[in-house]
Structure formats: C-alpha cells, structure tokens
Amino acid sequence: MLRLYNFLTRRKQLFRPIHHKWMSLYTCGPTVYNFAHIGNLRTYLFEDALRRTLESQGYRVRHVMNITDVDDKIIRDAAEAHKPINEFVKPYEATFFQDLKKLNIAPARNYPRATEHIPAMIAIIRKLLGKGLAYEMNGSVYFAISRFKPYGALSRLRQRTIRIGARVDVDEYSKGDLRDFVLWKAAKSGEPSWDTPWGKGRPGWHLECSAMSMKYLGTTFDIHAGAVDLLFPHHENEIAQSQGATGKPFVRFFVEGEHLLVDGEKMSKSLGNILTLREIEARGFDPLAFRYLTLTAHYRAKLNFTWESLAAAQKSLERLIEFAHSLRSAPQKRSRETLRPIALNPFKTRFFAGLLDDLDTPRALAVLWNLAHRYWRNPGRFDRKQLLRLVNEFDNVLGLRLQQTIKAVVPPDIRESVQRREEFRKQKQWKEADALRTELAARGWTVEDSPEGPRVTQSFNEMVAKLFRREMPDTRARRGGQAKRLKVR
C-alpha cells in the first residue's frame, strides 16, 4: 500500500482513503497573472505522478485544481495593461492548459475559478463571524488567529508570538507575520468587487481554496498537494478558516513538493532565471524531457535545473523510446543459449515498490532502466509482447509517452556541420557534402534530406553500441569466456 510523507505529522504514513475505492485530491493551481514557470510545472508534475500512482492501484481519483483569477498581482498587472481582469487572465490560462497537455499531465476532474465561487466564500465568512473566529473592520473581514488554538500546527509555528490585533491585508506575506489575515477585502477604486452583507469587496487569496475544495470534495478530504512554500501562510490559513467554519478536520494528508533551482539558484526576476516551457521548447527540447528530468529526483528533494541536465534527460528519454519501439517493431528472436526466460514479475514488484514508498520515482526509473539493459544484452530471453505490455504499464504511471517519438537536441557544432554540408550541396560539391555526412554519422548523427531542408536525428545505435562496449568486460568476466559481438539493429 502507498506510504506518503504527511506534513501534518512530519512522517511517512500508510495512506488509506476515506472511501473504499475512490479518493479525493485537491491541488493548488495557477495564479494566472503570468505564464507558469518550470518551478510551478515541477509541482504539477509531481502531483500528476501521485495521481497516476493512485490510479495504478485501482483508485478512482476525484481531482480538483483551482484557478486563481483574482488576487493582488492580477489586479495590479491588469491595471498596468489597461484591461479588465477577465480579459487579462485569458492568455495565461490558455497557455497553462497547453503546458499541461505538452507535459502529458492528466486533466483534473474540475478546474473551478475563484470568481465563479464568491457565494461559497461568503457562506464560509458568515459561519466564521457567527462563531466569533472572524471580525469586521472598515468593510474588510479578518480571521482572528489567536481564537483558533490549532493555528500553526501544519507549519510548526505554535511557539511563535501571535501579534494580537495586528492585521495583514496582502495575499502573500513573510513567515514571521503571525497577524490576523484578511478573508474579505473592502472595495478599492478601480478594483473588481462583489456585494456582500458587509459591503462591496473581493475575497482574500486563501479563502478561495477552502471554498472550492470543500464544495467539490466535502468538508474533509484525503490529500491536499502543493509546493512547500505554500505551507505558510496559504495552507495554514486554509486549515484555520475551513476547520473553523465546519468544526471538522479539513485534510488528512498534506503532501508538498520541494523547490526547483536553476543553476543552483532560486528563480527570481532579479537573477533573470525564471524559465517557462516555451523557452525550453525554443532551445530545441521536447517538453517530455523536462518531465523525465523531474522524475529523476524525489519530489521532496530540491531539483537543480541546468541546460546540461535537461540535455542528458532528453538523451535518456530517447533511449527509452527506442527501447519501447524496438519491442513493438523488432522480430522476436530466440536466444541461442539454452537459458531460462527472464521473469518479469520481479521487475514489476520493484517498480511499484518504489512508487508506493512515498513516490520514489528515481527508484522506479532505475527498475525500468535495469529492464532495458537486460533486454539489450540478451533480447532472446524475453517474451517481447509481455515485455512491451509491462513497459506500457510502467509508462502509464511515468507518463513519458514511450510509444511516441520526440525531437532530439542538436548541439551547436552539429548544427554548424549540417549547415556547411548544405552549402556544399548548393554548390554541387557532392564529395565534400558526403564526407561531412559520413563524419556526422561517425559522431552519432543521421542527416536526411527533404524538401523542407535537412532532418537531423541522433543515432540511437551508436549510443547503444557505446553502452555495450562499456558493459562487455563485465559480461566476459562473468561467463569466463570471450564475449560475443552484439549487432545493434
């Protein structure tokens, strides 16, 4: 059974859903004031791995992801762009869904928008006011955190001093600001607003997730997932206002993913290292290479993104794709050696054992690679159809689309050689062009001429040949004889 690290208890716990065959999952979605960056996308990818793992174990997952379409940043940037917020957020929301599709992230069951759930938010505020956990001041409504004794249990802030009577109006604030947070903001000139019993205004950022998660998943649900930087204040405030309103536990498991770094630094505007999926594609990388890269690190460990690591991820993904394709297209061959066929069940057991141990995707990937290496060394010892079914079962969880092809990264020196070859061809210097083509092939790159121009692909055969050359000495030592030369097709 699945064991997950629960930030409520700060330890791994056996996951059992409230209901027998289905479970409820709420994930914090995008604030659509800009394009999602790769740090956001890493969080969505780990949440997708969580959902796929649950589904692989037979659960029907009711997944809800909110879309924040009103908050401080959206109002600020929409005003600068001289657009109403509903028009301003549209291109960012559209790109968000495009990114999910490119990364093969399974769609949620519901994508509720904050502006469409104002009545549900008002209902929560009414309950909090009625219980004395909230108070009104100058048209705004605040949550009184000193009156909610469990406050700080998630983020471990119990020992900090609460500033009685101090209030914070902004949606995001520092970890030291233990002040009453705003549930409803009084209307300001030029800002969108809605009518309420205490006057016109708009919701605070934290309130929307409580309203939408409980509307679609119930007052208590199984898993709330997001990024570690949401532990405080966002998730802490969600617990306070939700449990304060209902008197029931809000969430059973809080599962949080770690940060993504870029060249060892946290992404920031000042460093100019905020990257989006579009910039990854502009450099010639397939989005699924980024998905693969995120799987190589545990979701609770920091992941350092570099262009070199992304290139290595794409090359690894290409190898796995070729492996899957060879199972589908290569003729079945029997081993000349009278050896027992390799059993597949132990691979399946180890693969899912990794995933069920707090989503250890690096362990699961290692099992897939071990399986590929064993097949490459002696394909005749496998039933190809059964192996293909197992690889597809693994890929249903990993989400790498191994049955599809991706575009290879072409290094600058290879692109330069291809361009020089094109110039030779234009000048009808066929001998020189052929020599460059041979040179490129020797370096592991294939050039195919087409009406649209040259198509450059990386030769998988060369990579596998290198792999065999590295591993053959070990094989020789084990068998005590001269290793056979393996022909790579």
Buried (B, 14 or more C-beta within 10 A) or exposed (E): EBBBBBBBEEEEBEBEBEEEEBBBBBBBBBBBBBBBBBBBBBBBBBBBBBBBBBBBBEBEBBBBBBBBBBBBBBBEBBBEEEEEBEEBBEEBBEBBBEBBEBBBBBEBBBBBBBBEBBEBBBBBBBBBBEEEBBBBEEBBBBBBBEBBEEBBBBBEBEEEEBBEEEBBBEBBBEEEBBBBBBBBBBBEEEBBBBEBEBBBBBBBBBBBBBBBBBBBBBBBBBBBBBBBBBBBBBBBBBBBBBBBBBEEEBBBBBBBBBBBBBEEEEBEEEEEBBBBBEEBBEEBBBBBBBBBBBBBBBBBEEBBBEBEBBBBBBBBBBBBBBBBBBBEEEEEEEEEEEEEEBEBEEBBEBBBEBBBBBBBBEBBBBBBBEBBEBBBBBBBBBEBEEBBEBBBEBBEBBBBBBBEEBBBBBBEEBEEBBEEBBEBBEEEBEEBBEEBBEEBBEBBBBBEEEEEEBEBBBBBBBBBBEBBEEBBEEBEEEEEEEBEEBEBE
